[in-house]
Amino acid sequence: MSPILTLDGVRFGYDPAKPVLRDISFSVSPGEVVAVVGRNGAGKSTLLRLLNGLLRPDAGTAGIAGRDAGKLKVSEIATHIGTVFQAPEQQIFNATVKSEIAFGPAQQGLTPEEQAQRLDEAVARTGLGEVLETHPLDLDAAMRRFVAVASVIACRPDLMLFDEAQRGLDATRRLLLGGIIAEEKAAGRAIVLVCHDMEFVAAHADRVLGLAEGRLAVDATGQEFFADAAATRAVSVEQPGIVELAQALGQPVALSAPELVAALEPRLKGGA
């Protein structure tokens, strides 16, 4: 299956003499959930803006759906890529939740029936049905985040970018966001998570890209990354508590509580 996104030797700096990103090369395939991790200042948010076309590389190439992103308008890139920014109020501009979610599908040449279906589905999946006539900026931060999520999933882009989308969410809303990510993955859409929360990364990412000093220091599966203490140190992140617990119990790397319970079950049965 052809990648939806490819970066090859990408270099970028706000000051060309001081590159923020150097020689970045990777691809993302349909149905893949990729987490971008690293310490503050490693270049994660800059990379996200290169992926969605808000920034253009100083060197190297970026390809989207087999086309050179450098030759595409931002509006053309937006047909393939949707972004949920860390501060959703920066992308919300309609007067009601309903009109905000409906805006994207209305630009896609869909029939009124198709637009209504997209709206209803996105609202149902994000739990926003009771606030459709509310101004998005009158909602709390977590609900504003889900307005942005609903606006993106209603457009059904090939690739979704989430910039710290889990930040500030309570346990229930984290589960809701995780469920949406799993559903989009099952539908064949690619997802890139810029994320500091290693518990969330472990639970949802198939693959981890680790940035350090503007370079791609790690490209590994979630299992490989969290099993390798040197890799987590290289990009200045801590192992999730569930991984540390599994290691303390002498188990292979477990990335979620159900995974650890399943690994321990034979031992528990044997001891009974």
PyMOL commands that set and color helices and strands:
alter all, ss='L'
color gray80, all
select helices_A, chain A and resi 44-51+69-71+74-78+88-90+97-106+112-126+129-131+136-138+141-153+171-186+198-204+222-227+229-234+241-248+257-271
alter helices_A, ss='H'
color red, helices_A
select strands_A, chain A and resi 5-12+21-28+33-37+59-64+67-68+81-84+159-163+190-194+207-212+215-221
alter strands_A, ss='S'
color yellow, strands_A
deselect
rebuild
show_as cartoon
